[in-house]
Amino acid sequence: DFEGLPARIERIVPSKYVPDLIRQYREAVVRRGIQPTARDVYVAIQGDKMFRMPNVRLVEIQRDLGFPAFNYVFTWKCAVPGLGACHALDVGFVFGATNKEFHGKGTAVDRLAVQMQGSWTAFAHTGSPSCPGLGDWPAYGKKRQTMVFGEKSHVEDAPYELERSAW
């Protein structure tokens, strides 16, 4: 519950940052039209701490050193209820190894797999993940252009910016 959430968050970040971190994550989820539970906020903070924020920092360092860097966010929801866009769900799409129990089934699954496989192949061949099945994927620049892979893949400037700025 929200009463016990600060104590859980204090296990992963210094206590002086906890109130603002919880507030910003709650606000971000509400802006997406979802009334968050304490679990939603905790999972979002923990996931970003472990996965997204280290990646964002790495991409920004590479960009700031003058090298092209490409970033993506994976929003496809797992077919297993409650897992959402869980860690490593994207791997099956990249390698064409999806299964209906975990990834789902249908034309949207197939389309996303083709988009991701095309991007990874294009990147290996050219250094750019832009490809015919997906379109232009610009380098991560000052606007933090990021490919959002999901039901309708698209490039977005600074997705999840409120959460990123909290760190």
C-alpha positions in Angstrom: 0.0 0.0 0.0 1.1 3.6 -0.3 1.6 3.9 3.4 4.3 1.2 3.3 5.8 2.2 -0.1 8.4 4.7 1.2 10.0 2.0 3.4 10.3 -0.3 0.4 11.7 2.4 -1.8 14.3 3.4 0.9 15.8 -0.1 0.4 16.9 0.9 -3.2 17.5 4.7 -3.0 18.6 7.1 -0.3 15.7 8.2 1.9 16.0 11.9 1.0 14.9 11.1 -2.6 12.0 8.8 -1.8 9.1 11.3 -1.4 9.9 13.1 -4.7 10.5 9.8 -6.6 7.2 8.4 -5.5 5.3 11.6 -6.3 6.8 11.9 -9.8 6.2 8.2 -10.6 2.6 8.4 -9.4 2.0 11.6 -11.4 3.5 10.0 -14.5 1.3 7.0 -14.3 -1.8 9.2 -13.7 -0.9 11.3 -16.8 -1.1 8.1 -18.8 -4.7 7.7 -17.7 -4.1 5.0 -15.1 -4.9 5.2 -11.4 -1.8 3.6 -10.0 -1.6 1.1 -7.1 1.4 1.1 -4.8 2.6 -2.0 -6.6 2.5 -0.2 -10.0 4.7 2.6 -8.6 7.1 0.2 -6.9 7.5 -1.9 -10.0 8.0 1.1 -12.2 10.7 2.6 -9.9 12.5 -0.7 -9.5 12.4 -1.5 -13.2 13.8 1.9 -14.1 16.5 1.7 -11.5 17.6 -1.7 -12.7 17.1 -1.5 -16.4 16.0 1.7 -18.1 18.1 4.3 -16.3 21.5 2.6 -16.7 20.6 2.2 -20.4 19.6 5.9 -20.7 22.8 7.0 -19.0 24.9 4.9 -21.4 23.1 6.2 -24.5 23.5 9.8 -23.3 27.3 9.3 -22.6 27.7 7.8 -26.1 25.7 10.7 -27.6 27.7 13.3 -25.7 31.0 11.8 -26.9 29.8 12.3 -30.4 28.9 8.8 -31.4 25.5 7.8 -32.8 23.4 5.9 -30.2 20.0 4.5 -30.6 17.5 3.9 -27.8 14.3 2.0 -27.5 11.5 1.4 -25.1 9.5 -1.9 -25.3 5.8 -1.5 -24.4 4.4 -4.8 -25.7 2.3 -6.5 -23.0 3.1 -10.1 -22.2 0.3 -12.6 -22.7 0.7 -13.7 -19.1 -1.7 -11.5 -17.0 0.1 -9.0 -14.7 3.5 -9.2 -16.3 3.1 -6.3 -18.7 6.2 -5.4 -20.8 8.4 -7.6 -18.6 12.2 -8.0 -18.8 13.4 -10.0 -21.8 10.0 -10.2 -23.5 11.6 -8.4 -26.5 14.1 -11.2 -27.1 11.6 -13.5 -28.6 10.6 -10.8 -31.1 14.2 -10.0 -32.1 15.1 -13.7 -32.7 11.7 -14.8 -34.2 11.1 -17.1 -31.3 7.7 -15.9 -30.1 5.1 -18.2 -28.6 1.4 -17.6 -28.0 1.6 -18.3 -24.2 4.2 -15.6 -23.5 4.2 -13.2 -26.4 0.6 -13.6 -27.7 -0.5 -14.4 -31.2 -1.8 -12.8 -34.4 -0.8 -10.3 -37.0 0.4 -7.7 -34.4 2.9 -10.1 -33.0 4.2 -11.0 -36.4 4.4 -7.3 -37.4 6.4 -6.4 -34.3 8.8 -9.4 -34.8 9.4 -8.3 -38.5 10.0 -4.7 -37.3 12.5 -5.7 -34.6 14.3 -8.2 -36.7 14.6 -5.7 -39.6 16.0 -3.1 -37.2 18.6 -5.4 -35.7 19.6 -6.6 -39.1 19.8 -3.1 -40.6 21.9 -2.0 -37.6 24.3 -4.9 -38.0 24.7 -4.1 -41.7 24.7 -0.3 -41.7 25.1 1.1 -38.2 21.6 2.4 -38.4 18.4 0.5 -37.2 16.2 2.3 -39.8 14.6 -0.2 -42.0 11.7 -0.4 -44.5 9.3 -2.3 -42.1 9.8 0.3 -39.4 10.8 3.5 -41.1 13.3 6.1 -39.9 14.9 5.6 -36.4 16.9 8.7 -35.7 19.9 8.7 -33.4 19.2 9.6 -29.7 19.9 13.3 -29.7 19.2 16.3 -27.4 15.4 15.6 -27.8 16.1 12.0 -26.6 14.5 10.5 -29.7 13.5 6.9 -28.8 11.9 4.1 -30.7 8.8 2.8 -28.9 8.3 -0.8 -29.9 4.8 -2.0 -29.2 1.3 -2.3 -30.8 2.1 0.7 -33.0 5.8 1.2 -33.1 6.9 4.8 -33.5 9.6 7.3 -32.6 8.9 9.6 -29.7 10.8 12.5 -28.2 11.7 11.8 -24.5 9.2 9.1 -23.6 8.7 8.6 -19.9 10.5 12.0 -19.3 8.9 12.6 -15.9 10.3 9.4 -14.6 13.7 10.0 -16.2 14.0 13.5 -14.7 13.3 12.1 -11.3 16.6 10.3 -11.3 
